[in-house]
Amino acid sequence: MIKLKNIWKEYKIDKDNTFTALKKIELTIQKREFTAIIGSSGSGKSTLMHIIGLLDRPSQGEVSIHDKNTSSLDDSEISKLRNEYVGFVFQQFHLINNLTVFENIILPARYSRKKLEYDPKEKAFELLHRFGLTDKKMYYPNKLSGGEQQRVAIARALIMNPELLLADEPTGNLDSKNGEIILDILKELNKKDNLTVIVVTHDKTVSNRARRSIQLKDGQILSN
């Protein structure tokens, strides 16, 4: 499903110096995997997530999605593929505070250029029901608990029927009880919905819930 070949990512600090965030990354993610990318702060795991999720391009190397090399795509094509192919969940939720829960969930579908084969409003209501948020649909995010906000963020990530769900420290701002609820949701999405799930984390408790764990250190894969 996803193949990274000899991926490097470098950032220019000044005219004479660069910082290498990733080097020599070789990685294949199969369809329906539940994978954790684990590493300490500065290990390169968020950079790797951004490249897998097509939020950033590598300095060199190839990122292939279903055997298609994405380096040949322009920014508009990358944006379209990312919107249809990947759903994102972040530690900080990134909900829009002046939109209701329902409006937040349906937002990606409103900006999509793809003709959808389903009614996004109906799907949004289904997701609200599934995640126990039906009575919160007209609430604004600042009226929700952290666990509720993360469930809204997951629903929003699913509105476009993505093949891949990328979660960056999805339990980082939650207490242990709500963290377990979110991990149970991710596991169910992988097992019952056949969704490919990649979780980026520094927490071994989180990575232990995944079927596969990829350890990063200093921008390189130590174990895979």
C-alpha positions, 0 to 999 in steps of 0.5 A: 500500500505504502512504500518508502525507498531511500527517504532523506529529509533535510532542513536548511538551517543557514547557508552553510548548515543543514539538519538531517531529520530522516536518512536512509528510510526503507519502509513498506506498510501493507493494507490493513496494518495497525502500525506504531511509529515510536521514538523520543522527541527529535527522533524524526517520527513526526517528520516521517508521518508528514511524508507518509501522509503527503504533508511534506516531500522528502529531500530525496527518495521515493514515496509510492502509494499503490505502486504510484510514485508520488514524486511525479505529482504536482502540488494540486495532485498531491493535495487531492490525493491526500484529501481522499486517501488520508485521514489525520488525527492530531494531539491538539485536535485542530478543531475549528472553534467557531464551527459546531461539532457537525460542521467540523466533521463534514468540513473536508467533504465541503472542500472536496473536488471529488464527486462523492458516492454517498451523502456526507451529511448522512455519514456525519450523522452515522459517525456522530452516533457511532462515537456517542456524540449525537447529543453534541452535534450542535455544540462548539469544541470548547464546550467538549471534554478532551476525549469528546474533542478527539472523537470528533477529530476521528469522525472528521478524519473518516468523513472522506472514507480514507484508506489510511488513518494517521494519528500523531500522539492521539492520546497525548492530551488525554487522561488514561481512561479517555486514552484507552477509549481512543485506542479502542476506537482505532483498533476497532477501525482497523479490525472491523473497518479494515482501515490501515492505521498508523499511530505516531507515539513516544509512549510504549503503552500506545505502541503495545496496542499496535500489531507492529512497532517501528522504532526510530532514533536520530532519523533512522529505523532501528527496528521494523 
